[in-house]
Structure formats: structure tokens, C-alpha cells
């Protein structure tokens, strides 16, 4: 079964919609749930990943999923995401092809330095570029309208954030739905970040069962620019509901020097020092 919004991110790549894994719209790689942070002015973040979702009747794979993000301003992020899909349904021949294209723009309008927490909006449009007849696309245009909020704790070693959004089907006969998620990222060491999340999708009309999932993952810095990112999770429901019994995300994240955020060595110390400098300059 395929849920209604691609990468609802993100990550983990899975709550499915319209025949696409969700790691884009609803998700900050490698998680599904997205956070309010952005790459910074002139910063790039490019995620290249291999993702799997397994249900009782289908096996869906994104190889690769290309997720490109750019910061035009210090507090915004422009996104384009496109997958190559493999779908193997029970009793049918496996099919390869391009999936639906996801476009998005994130804007953070509350800053943690000033308000004590971060808040952003992240409208995204899913365009029907995949072949819906072969099950490689949803065949309709959808718009996700989410809100993200987050805050750091314990000298910025812990980041807790949540996301809630409404997904609108602009054409076709699909149902509108709500997406939600809560996630935490713990800076275990200078190079290692541990991740955990719970989230789901709730259909407005109620004709499909609500879908809830949990998962965990990690980010491990390999060099100044490359980070290994991965996660795994599953639905809280059993396989009889058609929900995923396995969701995996494995990829590499490339960032420019301007975009060394949580995944960089000593990033928490650098960010705290930067904030102290801003406060002193403003005093």
C-alpha cells in the first residue's frame, strides 16, 4: 500500500502515498519527520540514498532517491527530489521507472536565539511525473502544508522537534490527509548522531486505516563534506493492514562548508559560540 505524500522526506522513507516512498515531503533524511533547520545562505545539502519498503503484498525500492537542497537565505531552503523506483507486487511482474517529482520551499520565521525555539513552514508540491498505470506514480498533483518546530537541550547536544501538516489532493479522486511526527537527535560524539522518531498519516475521510510508525537511525561523519545516514523502522500495525513491516533508508549526505550543521565535528560548540557572539554584539 502506498501512502499519500512522498518522503513524507524524508526519511526513513516510508509512509507511502501515491506509489512513492515518503522521504521527501515529510521527512529530513534519514528520518521521515522534518526539522526547522536550513542549510544556511549559499549552503548545499545533497542526499543520495537507497530505500526499501516492504508490506505483505508489495516490495517497493527507491534506487536512487536524489534529494537536493539549497539555502538562498540564512533561514530558507529550496528543495527538489526525484526517485527511481522498483515495484514488485505479489502476482505481478516487477517494474522499474522514474517516480513523482517533489518540489518544496522551507522558511524559518522563529529563531531559537530570539524566541527560544525554532518554527518553520515547508510547503511542498508532488507532481505526477511517474507512470501511474504501472504503479510508479500517484497520477495526481498534491500539496503538503506542514509546520515544524524544534528546540535544543543539554548544551545543544539534544535536538527535539515535531512536524504536523495537511496534504491536499489538487486533482483526481484521492483523499486529503494529515501527517504528523516527533523526533529526537542526540549528539553521541563529535562524529556520531543517534536518531529516533514516531509519526504517521491520518486520512480525512477515514476510508483507509490511519498509519502510524516508529524508527531509529544515525548520522556518522566520514569527512568534512560526506556523512553516512541511515535509518530503519516499521508500522505499529501488523501486516494484515497493508502497512509497512519494514522501512529502510541508507545513503550519503554531501554538504558544502557553509552547511556544516548538526553533522559536523564540534558543531554544537561552534553554534553555541556563534550565538554567544551574536548576543554580545547585540548587547
NORVENKA-V319894 format. One line per field, one symbol per residue. ss: DSSP state (H for helix, E for strand, L for the rest). psi: psi as a letter, one per 30 degrees, with the letter a starting at -180 (. if undefined). burial: I if it has 16 or more other ideal C-beta (glycine too) atoms within 10 Angstrom, else O. A space follows every 10 residues. Layout:
ss = ???
psi = ???
burial = ???
This chain:
ss = LLLLLLELLL LLLLLLELLE LELLLLLLLL LLLLLLLLLL LLLEEEEEEE EEEELLLEEE EEEEEEEEEE LLLLLEEEEE EEEEEEEEEL LLLLEEEEEE EEEEEEEEEE LHHHHLLEEE EEEEEEELLL LHHHLLLLLL LEEEEEEEEE EEELLLLEEE EEEEEEEEEL LLLLLLEEEE EEEEEEELLL LEEEEEEEEE EEELLLLLLL EEEEEEEEEE ELLLLEEEEE EEEEELLLHH HLLLLEEEEE EEEEELHHHL LLLLLLHHHH HHHHHHHHHH HHL
psi = kklhkkh.ed akhjklkhgk lggdeikjkg lekllfllfl kgkkjkkjlk kkkkaefljk kjjlkkjkkk jelfglkkkk kklkkkkjkk glkkkllkal kkklkkkjfk keeefflkkl likkkjkifl jeeggglfgl klkkilkkkl kllihgfkkk llkklkkkjf laglkllkll lklkkkjeae fkkkkklkaa kkkefgfkkl kkllllalkj keaffkkkkl lkallfllff fglkfkklkk akkkllffhi bfflkgeeee eeeeeeeeee ef.
burial = IIIIIIIIII IIIIIIIIII IIIIIIIIII IIIIIIIIII OOIIIIIOII IIIIIOOIOI IIOOIIIOII IOOOIIIIIO IIIIIIIOOO OOOOOOOOII IIIIOIOIOO IIOOOOOIII OIOIIIIIOI IOOOIIIIII IIIIOIOIII IIOOOIOOII IIIIIOIIIO OOOIOOIOII IOIIIIIOOO IOIOIIIIII IOIOOOOIOO IIIOIIIIII IOOOIOIIII IIIIIOIOOO IIIIOOIIII IIIOIIOOII IIIIOOIIOO IOOOOOOOOO OOO
